[in-house]
Amino acid sequence: MNYSIVDSVLNEWASKRGLRVQTKYQDVEVRSIDIISPCGKRFQLWIDEPNSAGDTEVHIWDMKKKRMDFSTFDIPFKDALEFAYQQANEWF
């Protein structure tokens, strides 16, 4: 499987928030977004490669110890993105 099944939703969601989706890291296909707080604190949101059914995991962490994971087995992908983003905002 590849990310094409989620890319349109991810790119639209990120664009509405002024965020940039990274698609490559060391020659490996990824989907990762850096979120920078108003005071300069950095967070990373990333998405696991979807399975054949289109299910995936959305992760957020504070680049230190705090991390939360949201599974699209239980909730829609767009909601998982929003929950992760809101979690980063709470950690600001």
Order of alpha helices (4+ residues) and beta strands (2+ residues): alpha-beta-beta-beta-beta-beta-alpha
